[in-house]
Amino acid sequence: MTTPALPPAICLMGPTACGKTKAAVELVQEGPFEIVSVDSALVYRGLDIGAGKPDAETLARAPHRLIDIRDPSEPYSAADFRADAIEAIREIHAKGKVPLLVGGTMLYFKALRDGLAEMPTASPELRQRILDWAKFEGWPAIHARLAEVDPVSAARIHPTDPQRLQRALEVYELTGIPLSEHHAVQTASNDLPCELYFVGMIPQDRARLHELIAQRFHAMLANGLVEEVEGLRARGDLDPQLPAIRSVGYRQVWNYLDGACSYDEMVFAAVVATRQLAKRQLTWMRSWRDLQHVFCSLQDSSDEDANIVKNHLKTLGAITNYW
């Protein structure tokens, strides 16, 4: 393989519960890697149990960058991730190591690879006006307004998705240009300081993945997830429209604590939502260009999957000189 002009960065992606973190930690023990988290929930401080944040022992063995860097009251965007990830990649390369970007937030991977359209910064005043309108007339009214000015975005945003509706209408009101047109002129990134190599962990047994998802959520509950969300609610400055609280698992427990559903209904909804998340992640991966597939067995007691990933990476000529 021809040596790339830029140093490498490995992107290890896969659906939730497929064993990405375990594989990455094992890679750090033997290879020249430093981990950069690619997870939209792990960035938030205080989202530990429900986000599946690595414990202190794991982080001591394999430190993760971009974990616990934002308060949950402060939204973290794909643009924020891209800037932080590029900075982390540069720092890791300066140490003579290979960045290992690990996670399942596919939008973050896409933003890193493709760049982002120039978008206006948020307007607190405009956002509040949209929120007040939604409280008075409901989010379907916001969706109807968006359909008038940006039918392309309205067609792909659900009428009950307040975060995306708010941002799409905000962009139009600030610029006079529909969000869909901003996306259409998005330019490919030319400022990456590295060559990206994408490796996808693909579960061979979908039923086994669903089983692991259910097991993991029940373990989170046993470890105190409800109490964790109670603590977040007790702060008084968080609400269910914030991206942090909309994370899978957290929004279902928040609804339960609001009295919107029973405990059993909450558990069922969270497990279903996590399965749907895994399905969306796999859909992204199926269409991901130049993705190198690593089929995993999902066996808890075995290091087989970590070894498969490790052996695959050893075949990449781009990182041979780093081993």
N, C-alpha and C positions, 0 to 999 in steps of 0.2 A: 504494500500500500504506500502511496506517495505521502511523504510527511507534509502535513498541512502547514500553511504559512502562519497560522495562528495556533496558540497552545490549545489543548483540548479541555472540554468540560463535558462530563457525563450526566445525562438527564435520565434518572431512573424513575419511571412512572408506572402506575398501575392502579387498579380499583382499590377502594378501601378494604381493609382486612386481608389483603393478599400477602402480607409479609414483607413489605418494602423496607420498613425500619429495621427489622431483624437482618435482612440481607445487607443493608447499608452499614450497619454496625459491624457485621462480620468483615465486610470489605475494608473498613478502616483499620481493623486489627492487623491485616496482612498487606494492604496496599498503600499507595501514596496519596490517599484521599482525605479531604475534609468535607463534611456534610453541610449543605445549604438546604434548609427546609423550604419546600414548595407547598405550603398548606395555609389556606385562608383562615383557619381557626387557630392554629398554633402561634400565629403572630401575636395573639391577644393574651395579656397577663390575666390570670385568674380563670381562664378556660383551660383547665388541666385534665380533669377526669373525662368529661364528655368529648374533648378534642383528641383524646388518646395521646396526650403529651408524654414523651419519654420521661421515665423517672430519673431521679438524681444519679443512681448507679449507672444507668445507660448513658446519660449525658457525660458522666465522668470518663467512661470508656470511649465515647465518640461524641464530642461536642457538636452541637447543631447551631448554625447561624440562622438568624431570622426567626427565632423563637422568643416569645415574651418581649417584644419590642414596641408594643402599642397597647394603650389602655382600651378596654372594650367600648368606652364612650366615644372613641375617635376612629371613624371608619378608615380602613386600609384598602387602597385600591390596587388594581393591576399595574397602574403606572408607578405607584409607590414600590411595589414589589420589584418591578423591572430595574428601577434605579438602585434599590438596595442590593439586588442580586448581582448586578454588574459590578458594584463596588466590592462585594464579597469575592466575586470571581477574580478581580484584579489582585486583591490582597492574598488570596490563596496561591495564585500563580507566582506572586512575588516571593513566596516561601518555598517555591520549587515543587509545589504539590498540585494535584488535580482536583478541581471542584467536582463534587458529587451532589447534584441537585436532586433531591428525593421528595416525592409527594404525589398527591392526586388532584391538585387544583389545576386542571388542564388549561383554564384561561390564563393562569400565570405562565405556564410553559409557552403558550401561544404568544403572549405579550413579549416574553423574552426573545423568542425566535423571530417574530414578525415585526416588532415595534408597535407603536400605537399612534392613532390619529391625534392631531393637536386638538385638545378639547378645552373648553372654558373651565376656569376654576369654579367651585361651588359658590353659590350666593345664598348665605343664610336667610336673608330677607325673602328672596323668592321662594326658597324651599318652605319657609314658614307659611307663605301665602298659599302654596299648593297644599300643604298639610291642612290648613284651615278650611280650604275649599273641599278637600276630601272628607273632613269631619262633618261638614255641613251637608254635602250632597252624595258622598260615597265615592269610592275609587272607580266604579264604573263610569262616573261622570268625567273623571280625569282621563280614563281610557277613551271615552268618546271624543273629548277635545284633542287628544293625541291623534286619533284616527283622522281628524280634520286636517291637521298640519303635517303629519308624518305617518301616512297609512302603512308604509313598509314596516316601521318599528311597531306600530299598533298591532299588526298582524302576527308578530312574533312574541309580543309581550302579553301575558295573561292579564285580564281585567282586575284580578285580585293580587297582582304582584306590585305592591306599593313602592318598593325601593327602585325598581327599574322604570316604572311609570313616572315617578317623580323625577328621576334623572333625565329621562328622554324628553319630557316636557320642559324641564329646566334648560336643557341645551338649546332647544328651539327658541324659548323665550329670550335667552341671553344673546343668541347669535342670529336668529332669523333663518337659520339653516337646520333642516331636520337632522336628527342624530344619524339616520340611515345614510345621509349624504356625507356626513363626517366620516363614517366608517368606509364608505365607498372610495374615499380619497386617501385612505390609510396607506402609507408608504412602507415598504419593506425596510427592516432595520439594516443600517450599514455601520453601526457604531459598536457592534459586539466585539469584545476584546478576546474572543475565543472561537473555536470551532465546536459546535454542539453535536453530540452524539446521543441519539435517543434510543433508550432500551426500555421495552415494555414488558412487565411481568403479567403474563396472561394465564389466568386460572384455567386448568383443564376441566374442572368439575364445577359447574355453576351451582349445583345443589349444595355442594360442600362449602362454597363461598357464602351462600345464604345461611347455612348452618353456623358458620363462624361469625357472621354479622350478628345473628341473634345471640350467640354465646357472649360475644364481646359487649353488647349493650347490657345484658343482664349482669355481667361482671362490673360494668360501670355503675349500675344502680347499687350493687352490693358494696362498691367502694365509696359510695357517698355522692352520686351525681345529683340527686334531688337536693341534698344539703348544699352542694356547691351552687346550684341555681338559686336556692333561697338566699345565699349570701350575696349573690349578684343583685337580686331584687332588693335586698335590704339597703343597698347603697343609695337608692332613690334617684339616681341620675341615668338609669338605663331603661330602655323600653324595647318591646319586641320588634320594632322596625329597624333597629340598628343591625348592621351586617353581622356583628359578633353574636347577637342573640338569635339571629335567623339561622345560625349554623345548625346542621342536622343534629338532633338530640336535644339541644338547648331550647329550641323553639317549642318542641313537644312538651318538655318538662315545664317550661314557662306557662304554656296553655293549661297544663294540669294544675299548677299552683294558682292559676287564675280561676279555677273551677270550671273551665270550659269542657273538661272531659274527666272520665274516671282514670284511676291508676292503670287498670288493664288496657283501657283505650289508648292511653299515652304510650304504654309499652308497644302495643301493636303499631301505632302510628309511627313511632320512631324507628322501629325495625323495618317497616315498609319503606319509609323515606330513605333509610340507609341503603336498602336494596336498590331503590330507584337511582340513588346517587351512583352506586356501583355500575348500574346499567348505563347511565350517561357517560361515565368515565370510559367504559369499554367502547361505547359508540365513538367517542372522540378518538380513541386509539385505533379503531379500525380504519379511520380515514387519515391517520397521521402519516405524512410522507416520510419515507426513509426510516421508519421505526423498525428496530431490530427486536424480534420477538424472542422472549424467553418463557417457555411454558413451565408453570409451577404446579406442584402437587398439593400445596396447602396442608401439609402434614405438620401438626404442631410440634411434635416431639423430635423432628428431624431437622438437620441443617442442610438438607438436600437442596432446597430452593436457593439458599444463600450460596452454596457451592456452585450451583448451575450458573448463577449470575456472575460469580467470581471467575469461573472458568471462561465464560463468554467474554468478559472484559479483558482477560489476558490475551485474547486473540486479536484485540484491536491494535493494529500497528501504531495508531496515533499515541498510545500511552505506553508502548513497550519500553521506551527509555526511562520511564518513571519508576518502573518496578525495581 
